[in-house]
Amino acid sequence: MSYVPIVDDYVIWHCEPPFEGWVYFADSEYVTIEIGVKDKPPCQYTRNEKHKKIHTLLLCYPSRWHELEYVKNRRECDEN
């Protein structure tokens, strides 16, 4: 049985170059892997900042899921 990624899994994508991060979105068509987060600079046009972070995401299609290595899940980490 092959690995099917779900949201909150931490994975290593064995591609060139390799990437690792949290599965941010999962669907049967693709998943996104969050490889970076940084604070969003203040916007001079918006009074109330709704989104405080900038997320860098990679898109991974099912044809490449065999290159993903499951490491852990966030919920499992929270339980310990």
C-alpha positions as CSV (number, residue, x, y, z in Angstrom):
1,M,0.0,0.0,0.0
2,S,1.4,3.4,-0.9
3,Y,1.4,6.4,1.3
4,V,-1.4,8.9,0.9
5,P,-0.5,12.3,2.6
6,I,-3.0,14.0,4.9
7,V,-3.1,17.5,6.4
8,D,-0.7,17.9,9.3
9,D,1.7,15.2,8.2
10,Y,5.4,16.1,8.3
11,V,7.1,14.8,5.1
12,I,10.4,14.7,3.3
13,W,10.1,14.9,-0.4
14,H,13.0,13.0,-1.9
15,C,13.4,15.0,-5.1
16,E,16.3,17.1,-6.3
17,P,16.9,19.1,-4.2
18,P,15.0,17.4,-1.3
19,F,12.4,19.4,0.6
20,E,10.7,18.8,3.9
21,G,7.7,20.4,5.6
22,W,4.1,20.1,6.8
23,V,1.3,19.0,4.5
24,Y,-0.8,22.2,4.4
25,F,-3.6,21.0,2.0
26,A,-4.5,17.5,0.8
27,D,-6.9,16.5,-2.0
28,S,-7.0,13.6,-4.4
29,E,-5.7,15.9,-7.1
30,Y,-2.6,17.3,-5.2
31,V,-1.2,18.2,-1.9
32,T,0.7,21.3,-0.8
33,I,3.8,21.1,1.4
34,E,4.6,24.1,3.6
35,I,8.4,24.6,3.4
36,G,8.6,28.1,4.9
37,V,6.7,30.7,7.0
38,K,7.6,34.3,7.6
39,D,5.9,37.3,9.2
40,K,3.9,39.4,6.7
41,P,5.1,43.1,6.6
42,P,2.5,45.6,7.7
43,C,0.3,46.9,4.9
44,Q,-0.3,50.6,4.7
45,Y,-3.7,50.1,3.1
46,T,-5.2,47.7,5.6
47,R,-6.2,48.6,9.1
48,N,-6.9,45.1,10.4
49,E,-4.5,42.5,9.1
50,K,-6.4,39.3,8.7
51,H,-3.4,37.2,7.6
52,K,-0.3,37.6,9.6
53,K,2.1,35.2,7.8
54,I,3.4,34.4,4.4
55,H,3.4,30.7,3.7
56,T,5.7,29.2,1.0
57,L,4.1,26.0,-0.4
58,L,5.2,23.4,-2.9
59,L,2.6,21.5,-5.1
60,C,3.0,17.7,-5.2
61,Y,0.8,15.6,-7.6
62,P,-0.2,12.0,-6.9
63,S,2.3,10.7,-9.5
64,R,5.1,12.0,-7.2
65,W,3.6,10.8,-3.8
66,H,5.9,7.7,-3.9
67,E,8.8,10.2,-3.3
68,L,7.3,11.4,0.0
69,E,8.5,10.0,3.2
70,Y,6.2,10.2,6.2
71,V,8.0,11.5,9.3
72,K,5.3,12.3,11.9
73,N,1.9,14.0,12.3
74,R,1.2,17.1,14.3
75,R,-1.7,15.5,16.2
76,E,0.6,12.7,17.3
77,C,3.1,15.2,18.6
78,D,0.5,17.1,20.5
79,E,-0.7,13.9,22.3
80,N,2.8,13.1,23.7
